[in-house]
């Protein structure tokens, strides 16, 4: 499996972590500045909490042109959405910093978060300016996931444009086009094919590495006019243009477009979009000091950090929100879990403060 090629976001610069950030105890440190992390921080900042968001600047949806299915923000470019979110958090006193977390240790009320400060280094690079040690009462993991992709020549470069995974994120943009589903698992391929068939009458399934389809699935595909094409896909054919087939329309963007899938026997299947089932992976090595890490998802695809429905992990004071725990969450759902977890964290802090106040009165009397 491979990962998409890095593509930096064009957004307002986020200051790097600095030694001054380590001088005080934060009510909460949020790891990850995507939709979930920012919404958690927003809730906390509006509750007058000292909240710090540490973000490495690599959101999962940075390869997409726009965010879809998000009410009142339909089609907003990912970089713009995050820039607005950062501004909202900062307007209530929240602090944004660029950094990559190395480790989280400690316990409820007294966590230590060690992170490398990151600064823009030109091109696609990010330079580390050294480790910073942060102290936090609570920690929220909203670090998201990355998508592991099939190891097929040309596929990673097209991720987010001609290579898709979600009909709700990208389906409208490829409506009525020639769509192929890359079969790796029969059940997943059938599911994707039938969903994308709602958007186009020209849908095929490329058998690739999947086992043969059962009779029920085969009949369902045939009944909807979805052909199954045998053979392994070895490469994707690219051109420069837009998703509507205009080879000159997007020539200045530098991004290739898809116009075919080449099979092992040399046959090229003409297509405009390829649907793949990526494997989402949460990278949570920084939680090892707490005895935590990414675990296999119940679906059998990908890894996540298990939590309760309220974002509670097995470590008191450590919470999780967004794709790090819910692999299927789109932007709206990730933001919603962030808001919920932010409120839960504030309530936990209030409870601790009430207990401390009661104890203070008791010992003083």
MIKOLSE-342731 format. One record per atom (N, C-alpha, C, O): x, y, z; residue in one letter. Coordinates in steps of 0.1 Angstrom, whole numbers, plus 5000, padded with zeros to 4 digits. Example, Ala and Ser with C-alpha at 12.3 -4.5 7.8 and 13.67 -1.06 7.14 Angstrom:
MIKOLSE-342731
513249435078a 512349555078a 513249675078a 514249675085a 512849785071s 513749895071s 512950005079s 513450115080s 
END
This chain:
MIKOLSE-342731
500849885000x 500050005000x 500950125000x 502050125006x 500450234994x 501150364993x 500350474999x 499150455002x 500950585001x 500150705006x 500150804995x 501050804987x 499150894995x 499151004985x 500451084986x 501051104996x 500751144974x 501951234974x 501651364982x 500451404981x 502551414989x 502251534997x 501951654989x 502551674978x 500951734993x 500551854986x 500251954996x 499251945003x 501152054998x 500952155008x 499752245006x 499352264995x 499152285017x 497952365017x 498452515016x 499452555022x 497652595008x 497952735007x 497052805017x 495852835013x 497552835029x 496752895039x 497552995047x 498752995045x 496853065056x 497553155065x 498653085073x 498352975078x 499853145075x 500853075082x 500453055097x 499953155103x 500752945103x 500552915117x 501852925124x 502852855120x 501953015135x 503253025142x 503752895147x 502952815152x 505052875147x 505652755153x 505552755168x 505552865174x 505552635174x 505652625188x 506952705193x 507952705186x 506852765205x 507952835210x 508052805225x 507152755231x 509252845230x 509552815244x 508452875254x 508152825264x 507952995250x 506953055258x 505752975260x 505052995270x 505452885250x 504252805251x 504352705262x 503352645267x 505552675267x 505752575277x 505852635291x 506052565301x 505552775292x 505752835305x 504652815315x 504852835327x 503452785310x 502252775318x 501552635316x 501852565307x 500652615325x 499852495324x 498552525316x 497852615319x 498352445305x 497252465296x 496052385302x 496252275307x 494852435301x 493652365305x 493552235295x 493252125300x 493852265283x 493752155273x 494752175262x 494852285257x 495452075257x 496152075245x 495451985235x 495151865238x 495152035223x 494551965213x 495551925202x 496252005197x 495651795200x 496651745190x 495851725176x 495151635175x 496151815167x 495451815154x 494551935152x 493651965160x 494752005141x 493952125138x 493052115126x 492952205119x 492451995125x 491351975115x 490052015120x 489952085130x 488951965114x 487652005118x 487351965132x 486752045140x 487751845136x 487451795150x 488251875160x 487651925170x 489551895158x 490351955167x 489952105169x 489952155180x 489652175158x 489352315159x 487952335166x 487852425173x 487052245163x 485752265170x 485852235185x 485152295193x 486652135188x 486852115203x 487552235209x 487052275220x 488552295202x 489152415208x 488252525208x 488252605218x 487352545199x 486352655199x 485452645211x 485252745218x 484952525214x 484052505225x 484852545238x 484252605247x 486052505239x 486852525251x 487152675253x 487152735263x 487552735241x 487952875242x 486752965246x 486853065253x 485552925241x 484352995244x 483952975259x 483153055264x 484452875265x 484252855279x 485452915288x 485552875299x 486252995281x 487253075288x 488352975293x 489053005303x 488652875285x 489752785289x 490952825281x 490952875270x 492152795287x 493352815281x 493652685272x 493952585277x 493452705259x 493552585250x 494552615239x 494652725233x 495452515237x 496452525227x 496252415216x 496052295220x 496252445204x 496052345193x 497452335186x 498052435182x 497952215186x 499252175179x 498852105166x 498251995167x 499252155155x 498852105142x 500052085133x 500952175132x 500151975126x 501351945117x 501051995103x 501951985094x 499852035100x 499552095087x 499351995076x 499552035064x 498851875079x 498551775068x 497251715070x 497151595073x 496151795068x 494751735069x 494551625059x 495051635048x 493651535062x 493351425053x 492851465040x 493151415029x 491951575040x 491351615028x 492051725020x 491451795012x 493351735022x 494051845015x 494251825001x 494551914993x 493951694996x 494051664982x 492751704974x 492751704962x 491651734981x 490451764975x 490351914972x 490951994978x 489551944961x 489352084958x 488352154967x 488452274969x 487352074972x 486352134981x 485752034991x 485851914989x 485252095001x 484552015011x 483052005008x 482452105005x 482451885008x 481051865004x 480251805015x 480751735023x 478951825014x 478051775024x 478151845037x 477651795047x 478651965037x 478752055049x 477852175047x 478152265040x 476752175055x 475752275053x 476252415055x 477052445065x 475952505046x 476352645046x 477852665042x 478252785041x 478552555040x 479952565036x 480252475024x 481352435022x 479252445016x 479352345005x 480352394995x 480252514990x 481352314992x 482352344982x 483452424987x 484352464979x 483552464999x 484652545004x 485952465003x 486052355008x 486952534998x 488252464997x 488752425012x 488552505021x 489352315013x 489752275027x 490652375034x 490452395046x 491552435027x 492452535033x 491652655038x 491952705049x 490752695030x 489852815035x 489052775047x 488952855056x 488452655047x 487652615058x 488452615071x 488052665082x 489652565071x 490552555082x 491052695087x 491152725098x 491352775077x 491752915080x 490652985088x 490853055097x 489352975083x 488253035090x 488152975104x 487953045114x 488352845105x 488252785119x 489252835128x 488952855140x 490452845123x 491552895132x 491253035137x 491453065148x 490753115127x 490453255131x 489353255142x 489453345151x 488353175141x 487353165151x 487853125164x 487453185175x 488653025165x 489252975177x 490153095183x 490053115195x 490953155175x 491753265180x 490953385185x 491453455194x 489853405179x 488953525183x 488453515197x 488153615204x 488453395203x 488053365217x 489253345226x 489153305237x 490453365221x 491653345229x 492353215228x 493353195234x 491853125219x 492553005217x 493853025210x 494053125203x 494852935211x 496152955206x 496452845196x 496252725198x 496952885184x 497252785173x 498752785172x 499452895171x 499352665171x 500752655169x 501052535159x 500352435158x 502152555151x 502552455142x 503552365149x 504552415154x 503252235149x 504152145155x 503751995153x 502651975148x 504651905156x 504351765155x 504651695168x 505751705173x 503651635174x 503751575188x 504551455187x 504351365179x 505551445196x 506351325198x 505851225208x 505851105205x 505351275219x 504851185230x 503951255239x 503951385241x 503051175245x 502151225256x 502351135268x 502251005266x 502651185279x 502851105291x 502151175303x 501551285301x 502151115315x 501551175326x 500251115329x 499950995326x 499351195336x 498051145341x 497051255341x 497451375339x 495851225343x 494751315344x 495151435353x 495451425364x 495051555347x 495351675354x 496751725353x 497151835356x 497651635348x 499051665348x 499751585336x 500651495338x 499351615324x 499951555312x 501151635307x 501251755309x 502151565302x 503251625295x 503251595280x 503151475276x 503151695272x 503151675257x 504451735251x 504651855252x 505151645245x 506451685239x 506251695224x 505751595218x 506551805218x 506351825204x 507451895197x 508151975204x 507751865185x 508651935177x 507952065171x 506952045165x 508652175172x 508152295165x 508352285150x 509452235146x 507452325142x 507552315128x 507452455121x 506652535125x 508352475112x 508252605104x 508252565089x 508852465085x 507652655081x 507652635067x 509152635062x 509952725066x 509452545053x 510852535048x 510952555033x 511952515027x 509952605027x 509952625013x 509452495006x 509752385010x 508852514994x 508352394986x 507352314995x 506452375000x 507552184996x 506752105003x 507252065017x 506651985024x 508452125020x 509052085033x 508552155045x 507952265044x 508852095057x 508552155070x 509852125078x 510252015079x 510352235084x 511652215092x 511252215107x 510452295112x 511952125114x 511752115128x 512752215135x 513952215131x 512252285144x 513052385151x 513352345166x 513752425174x 513052215169x 513452165182x 512252135190x 511152185188x 512452045200x 511351995209x 510952105219x 511752175225x 509652105222x 509052195232x 508252105241x 507452015237x 508352125254x 507552045264x 506452125269x 506552235275x 505152075267x 503952145272x 503352065283x 503451945284x 502652145292x 501952085303x 500452115302x 500052225298x 499652005304x 498252025301x 497451945312x 497851835316x 496351995315x 495451925324x 494651815317x 494451705323x 494251845305x 493551745296x 494151745282x 494751845278x 494051635275x 494651625262x 493551565253x 492851465256x 493351625241x 492451575231x 493151535219x 493951615213x 493051415215x 493651355203x 492751375191x 491651305190x 493051465182x 492251485170x 493251485158x 493051575149x 494151395158x 495251395148x 494851335134x 495651335125x 493551285133x 493051235120x 493751105116x 494351035124x 493651085103x 494250965097x 494850995084x 494651105078x 495650905078x 496150905065x 495550785057x 495150685063x 495450795044x 494850695036x 495950615029x 496650665021x 496050485032x 496950395025x 496250355012x 495050305012x 496950365001x 496350334988x 496950214981x 498050174984x 496250154972x 496850044964x 498050084957x 498150194952x 499049994956x 500350024950x 500250004935x 500649904930x 499650104928x 499450104914x 500050224908x 499850334913x 500850214898x 501550324892x 500550434888x 499550404881x 500850554892x 500050674888x 498850694897x 498250804896x 498550604907x 497350624915x 497450734925x 496550814927x 498650734932x 498750824943x 498650974938x 498151064945x 499250994926x 499251134921x 497851184918x 497651304917x 496951094916x 495551124912x 494551124924x 493351154922x 495051094935x 494251084947x 493551224950x 494251324951x 492251224951x 491551344954x 491051414942x 490251514943x 491451374930x 490951424917x 490351314909x 489051304909x 491151234902x 490551124894x 490350994902x 489650914898x 491050984913x 490950864922x 490150904934x 490650994942x 489050834937x 488150874947x 487850764956x 488250644953x 487150784968x 486750674976x 485350694982x 484750594986x 484750814981x 483450834988x 482450904978x 482751014973x 481350844976x 480350904967x 479751034973x 479251114965x 479751054986x 479251174992x 480251284991x 479851404992x 481451254991x 482551354991x 482851404976x 483051524974x 482751314967x 483251344953x 482251294942x 482451324931x 481151234946x 480251164936x 479651264926x 479651244914x 479151374931x 478451474922x 479451524911x 479051544900x 480651544915x 481651594906x 482051494894x 482551544884x 481651374896x 481951274885x 480651214879x 480651114873x 479551284882x 478251234877x 478251224862x 478851314855x 477651114857x 477551094842x 478851074835x 478951074823x 479951054843x 481151024837x 481450874837x 480650794842x 482550824831x 482950684831x 483650654844x 484750694846x 482950574852x 483550544866x 483850394867x 483050314862x 485050364872x 485450234875x 485650214889x 486250304896x 485250094895x 485550064909x 486649954909x 486549854902x 487749984916x 488849894918x 488449794928x 488349824940x 488249664924x 487849564934x 489049504941x 489949444935x 489049514954x 490049444962x 489449354972x 489949244974x 488249384977x 487349304985x 486049304978x 485449404975x 485449184975x 484249174968x 483049254974x 482349334967x 482849244987x 481749314993x 481949464992x 480949534989x 483149514995x 483349664994x 483149714980x 482649814978x 483649634970x 483549674956x 482049684952x 481649774945x 481249584956x 479849584952x 479149704958x 478349774952x 479449734971x 478849844978x 479149974971x 478250054969x 480449994968x 480850114961x 480250124947x 479750234943x 480250014940x 479750024926x 478250054926x 477850134918x 477450004935x 476050034935x 475750174939x 474850244934x 476550234948x 476450364952x 476750464941x 476050564939x 477850434934x 478250524923x 477350504911x 477250594903x 476650394910x 475650374899x 474550474900x 473950504890x 474250524912x 473250624914x 473650754907x 472750834904x 474950774905x 475450894899x 475750894885x 475950994878x 475950774879x 476250754865x 475850624860x 475850524867x 475450614847x 475050494841x 476250414835x 476150304831x 477450484835x 478650424830x 479550384841x 480550444844x 479250274848x 480050224859x 480450084856x 479649994852x 481750054858x 482249914856x 483049884869x 483449974877x 483249754871x 484049704882x 485349634876x 485149554867x 486449684880x 487749614876x 488049514886x 488349544898x 488149384882x 488249274891x 489549284900x 489449254912x 490649324894x 491849344900x 492249234909x 492549124904x 492349254922x 492749144932x 491649084939x 491948994948x 490449114937x 489349064944x 489048914940x 489248874929x 488548844950x 487948704947x 486748724938x 486148824938x 486348614931x 485148614923x 483948654931x 483848624943x 483048724925x 481748764931x 480848654932x 480748564924x 480048644943x 479048544945x 477948564936x 477748674930x 477048464935x 475948474926x 474948594928x 474548664919x 474748624941x 473748734944x 474348864940x 473748944934x 475648884944x 476349014940x 476449024925x 476249134919x 476748914918x 476948924903x 475648954897x 475549034887x 474548894902x 473248934896x 472849074899x 472249144890x 473149124911x 472849264914x 473649364905x 473049464900x 474849334902x 475649414894x 475149414879x 474949514873x 474849294874x 474349274861x 472949344859x 472749404849x 472149334869x 470849394868x 470849544867x 469949614861x 471949604872x 472049754871x 472949794860x 473349914859x 473349694851x 474149734840x 475649754843x 476249834836x 476149704854x 477549724858x 478349604854x 478149494859x 479249624844x 480049514839x 481249494848x 481749584855x 481649364849x 482849324857x 483949294846x 483749204838x 485049364847x 486149344837x 487249274844x 487849324854x 487649154840x 488649074847x 490049134844x 490249214834x 491049104852x 492349144850x 492849234861x 492149314867x 494149234863x 494849314873x 495149454867x 495649464856x 494849554875x 495249694871x 496649714875x 497049704886x 497549754865x 498949784868x 499349924867x 500349964873x 498550014861x 498850154860x 497650234856x 496650184850x 497650364859x 496650454855x 497250544844x 498350594845x 496450564833x 496850654823x 496450794826x 495250824830x 497350894825x 497051024829x 497151124817x 497851104807x 496551234819x 496651354810x 496451474818x 495951464830x 496751594813x 496451714820x 495151774814x 495051784802x 494251804823x 492951854819x 492051854831x 492451834842x 490751874829x 489751874840x 488951744840x 489051664831x 488151724850x 487351604851x 486251584841x 485551484840x 486051694833x 484951684823x 485551654809x 484951664799x 486851624809x 487451584797x 488151694788x 488651664777x 488151814793x 488851924786x 490251924789x 490751964800x 491051874779x 492451854782x 493251984784x 494351984789x 492652104780x 493352224782x 492852304794x 493552404798x 491752264799x 491152354809x 491952364822x 491852464829x 492652264826x 493352264838x 494952254836x 495652214845x 495352294825x 496752274821x 497652344831x 498852304833x 497252464836x 498052534845x 498052494859x 498852544867x 497252394863x 497152354877x 498252264881x 498652254893x 498952194872x 499952104875x 499451964879x 500251874881x 498151944880x 497651824885x 497151744873x 496451794864x 497551614872x 497151534861x 495651494862x 495151494873x 495051444851x 493751394852x 493751244847x 494751204840x 492751174850x 492651034847x 491951004833x 490851064831x 492550924825x 491750894813x 491750744809x 491250704799x 492350654818x 492350514815x 493050434826x 493850484833x 492650304827x 493250204836x 493850104827x 493150034819x 495150074829x 495849974821x 495949844828x 496449844840x 495549734822x 495549604828x 496849534825x 497649574816x 497049424832x 498349344830x 498449294816x 499649274812x 497349274809x 497449224795x 497649334785x 497649304773x 497749454790x 498049564781x 496749644777x 496849754771x 495549584779x 494349654776x 494249784785x 494449784797x 493749894778x 493450014786x 491950034786x 491350044775x 491450044798x 489950064799x 489750214801x 490250274811x 489050284791x 488850424792x 487950464804x 486850414805x 488450544813x 487650584825x 488050734828x 489050784825x 487150794835x 487350934840x 487550944855x 488051034860x 487150834862x 487250834877x 487450684881x 486850594876x 488350664891x 488550534897x 488150544911x 488650624919x 487350454916x 486950444930x 487750334937x 487750224932x 488450374948x 489150274955x 488750274970x 488250374975x 488950164976x 488750154991x 490050174997x 490850074999x 490350295002x 491550325009x 491550265023x 490450225027x 492750245029x 492750195042x 493150305051x 494350345051x 492250365059x 492650475068x 493450425080x 493050325087x 494450495083x 495350465094x 495650575103x 496050685099x 495350555116x 495650655126x 497150635131x 497450525135x 497950745130x 499350735134x 499450785148x 499550915151x 499450705158x 499350735172x 500550685181x 500350655192x 501650675175x 502850635182x 503150715194x 503750675204x 502750845193x 503050935204x 502350905217x 502550955228x 501350815216x 500550775228x 501250645235x 500750605246x 502350595230x 502950475236x 503250495251x 503150395258x 503750615255x 504050625270x 502850595279x 502950565290x 501650615273x 500350595281x 499850455279x 498850415284x 500550375271x 500150235269x 499050225258x 498350125257x 498950325250x 497850335240x 498550335226x 499650365224x 497750305216x 498150315202x 496950285193x 495850255198x 497150285180x 496150255170x 495850105171x 496750025172x 494550075171x 494049935171x 493249905159x 492649995153x 493149775154x 492349745143x 490849795144x 490249775155x 490349845134x 488949895134x 488049775133x 488349675126x 486849775140x 485949665139x 485549625125x 485149515122x 485549725115x 485249695101x 486249605094x 485949545084x 487449585100x 488449515094x 489349595085x 490249535079x 489049715083x 489849805074x 490249925082x 489550005086x 491649935084x 492150045090x 492350035105x 492049935111x 492950135111x 493250145125x 492750275131x 492650375124x 492350265144x 491750385150x 492150375165x 492650275170x 491750485173x 491850485187x 490450465193x 489550545191x 490150345199x 488850325205x 488450415216x 489250455224x 487150465216x 486650555226x 485250515229x 484650435221x 484650575239x 483250565241x 482550665232x 483250735225x 481250665231x 480550755222x 480850905226x 480550995218x 481350925238x 481651065242x 483151095241x 483551195247x 483851015234x 485251045232x 486151015243x 487351055243x 485750935253x 486550895264x 487450775260x 486950675255x 488750785263x 489650675261x 489850595274x 489150625284x 490650495273x 490950415285x 491850485295x 492050435306x 492350605291x 493250685300x 492450805305x 492150885297x 492150815318x 491450935323x 492151065319x 493351075320x 491351165314x 491951285310x 492351295296x 492651405291x 492451185289x 492851175275x 491551145266x 490851045269x 491251225257x 490051215249x 490451205234x 491551235230x 489451165226x 489751165211x 488451205204x 487351175208x 488651265192x 487551315184x 487951305169x 489151305166x 486951295160x 487251295146x 487651165140x 487451055146x 488451165129x 488851045122x 489750955130x 489850835127x 490451015140x 491350935148x 490650825155x 491150715158x 489350845158x 488550735164x 487450685155x 487050575156x 486850775147x 485750735138x 486250755123x 486250865118x 486650645117x 487350645104x 486350695093x 486850745083x 485050675095x 484150705084x 483650845085x 482850895076x 483950925095x 483351055097x 483851155086x 485051175084x 482851215080x 483151325071x 483351455079x 483351455091x 483651565072x 484051685079x 482951725089x 483251765101x 481651725085x 480651765094x 480551685107x 480451735118x 480651555105x 480551455116x 481851475125x 481651465137x 482951495119x 484151515127x 484051635135x 484451645147x 483551745129x 483451875137x 482451855148x 482651905159x 481351775146x 480351755156x 480951675168x 480751715179x 481751575165x 482451505176x 483451595184x 483551585196x 484051685176x 484951775183x 484251865192x 484751895204x 483051915188x 482252005197x 481851925209x 481951985220x 481451805208x 480951725219x 482051705229x 481951715241x 483251665223x 484351635232x 484851765239x 485251755251x 484851875232x 485251995238x 484352025250x 484852075261x 483052005249x 482152025260x 482351935271x 482351965283x 482651805268x 482951705278x 484151745286x 484251725298x 485251785279x 486451825286x 486251945295x 486651945307x 485452045291x 485152155299x 484452105312x 484752155323x 483452015310x 482751965322x 483651895331x 483451905344x 484551815326x 485551745335x 486451845342x 486651815354x 486851945336x 487652045343x 486852115354x 487352145365x 485552155351x 484752215361x 484552115373x 484652165384x 484351985370x 484151895381x 485451885390x 485351885402x 486651895384x 487851895391x 488052015399x 488552015411x 487652125394x 487752255401x 486752265413x 487052315423x 485552205411x 484552205422x 485152115433x 485052155445x 485652005430x 486251915440x 487451985447x 487551965460x 488252055440x 489352125446x 488852235456x 489452255466x 487852305451x 487252415459x 486652365472x 486852415483x 485952255471x 485352185483x 486452145493x 486352165505x 487452085487x 488552035496x 489252155503x 489652145514x 489352265495x 490052385501x 489252445512x 489852485522x 487852445511x 487052495522x 487152395534x 487252445545x 487152265531x 487252175542x 488552185550x 488452185562x 489652195543x 490952205550x 491052335557x 491852345567x 490352445552x 490552575559x 489652585571x 489852675579x 488652495572x 487752515584x 488152425596x 487552425606x 
END
